[in-house]
Amino acid sequence: MTYEATVEFKFDATFTPTYGTSSWSSDDFIPEEHYHITAPAADLNTKQYFKLFEKFLLCVGMQPESIRSGAMSLVFNDCVREEDQRKVCKEYELTMDEDLDSKFKEWKIRDEEWARLKKGPMGTVIEDQDDCMPPWGHSDMEALKYQQQEDLIGLE
């Protein structure tokens, strides 16, 4: 048994000028627009359908930001269960507003732990290794000279 299917998006627009004006000569309007997009629908997955619809919306003049906002509104609205929203957040590594407070607390604990580790065994601050690097834009010879000076300072 053979299954064939197509999906079609069609958009027709005409601009009727106000008579008595020279609106046909305006560069802002096209007198007629016709868009007809077809695709084989038998094997399209959900993401491919959305990509096809995105192309259609771009053809009819929608802004990419509006299209993305519309797509996100399918997930993040009051009619969708919170656990389903959280699944999408996990898949795309997003953080919901309700979870920001706990994230900030985690970051603060990590920063404090890093500061403690960076202090060293007797409370001395370990210097960053990046301090001995020469500034960008120097030649190899200048970088070597700079490194030798740093080594000499370290021996004293």
N, C-alpha and C positions, 0 to 999 in steps of 0.2 A: 504494500500500500504506500502510495506517495502522498506526502503532505507538502503543499505549497501555500505560502502566505506572504502578503506584502503589507507594509504599513505605509500610509500616505499622510503627509501634511500639506495642506494647500492654503495659500493666502492670496487673495485678490483684492486690490485696492485701486480706486480711481479717484482722481482729483477733478472736481467740477469747479471751474473758475467762476468768479463773480463777473457777470456780463457787464461790459462797459469799462472794464479795466484791462490792463495788459498783463494779467497774472500768468498767462502762458509763457511769457518771456522770463519769468522769475526763475532763478537758478536754485531756489530752495525746494521746489516741488518737481516731482516726476509725474507726468499726467496719468500713467498707469503702471502698476507693479503687479507681477504675478510670480509667485514662488510655488513650486511643486516639488516636494522632496519625497522620494520613495526609497524604501529599503526592504530587503528580504527579511521577513519577520519570523520565519520558521526557527531560526537558530539564535536569535538575539537574546542576550541576557539582560538583566535589569539595568546594569551600568551602561550597556550599549544603547538601550532605549533612552536613558537619560541623556547620553551624549548626543543622540539623534535629536531629541527634543531641544537640547541646548542650541544646536545648530539652527533649528527652526526659529527659536526665539531670537537669536542673533540676526537672522534674516529679516524678521519683522521689526527690528529696531530696538530690542531690549538691551540694556546695559549688562555687561558681565557681572557686575556687583549685584544687580537686582536678581539675576538668574541664580546666583549662588545663595542669596538671601532667601529666595523662594524655595530652593532645594532644602536648605537648613530648616525652614519653617515646617517642612513635612515631618521632621524628627523632633524638633524642640518646640512643642506646643502643648497645650493643656490636655489634648485628647490622646496623647501618647504616654504610656506608663513610664515612670521614672526609671525603672530597671531596664527598659528598652533603650531609653536615652543614654543610660550609663554604659550599655553595651557598645553603642556607637562611639561614645567618648573614649572607651578603652581601645577600640579598633583604630581610631585616628589620633590617639594620644592627646585628647583634649581634657581640660579640667572644667568642671561645672562651677558656677559662681559659689554654690553652697559649700564646695570643697576647698575654696581658696584659703580660708583661715587655717585649716589643718596643714595645707601645703606650706604656708608661711612659717608655721611653727616647726615643721620638719626642716626647712631651710635654715632657720635660726639655730636649731640644734646642730646641724651639720657645720654651720659657720663657726660655732663655738668649739666644736670638736676639732676642726681644722686649725683654729687659732691655738688650741691647747697642744696639738701635735707639732705645730710649727715652732712653739716656744723652745723645745728641746728638753733634755733631761734635767737641767738645773735652772730652768727659767730663762735661759739665754735664748735669744731670738736667732733662729737659723736664717742666714741670708739666702736670698734667691740666687740660684745659679745663673739667671739671666743677667745679673749685674755685671758679669765679666765679659759679656759679649760686646764687640765693637758696634758703634752705631751703623745703621744701614747706609749704603752708598760708598763705603770705603773700599779701596782696592785690597787685593789679597795680601800684598806686602804690608800695607798699613794695619790690616787686621792681625797679621802675624806679629808685628811690632807691638801692637796694643796688647796682645795675649802675653808676650814676653814680659812686658811691663807689669801686667797683673800677676804673673808668676813670681817676679822679683819681689813685689810688694808682699805677696803671701809668704815668702821665705823669711822676711825680716821679723 
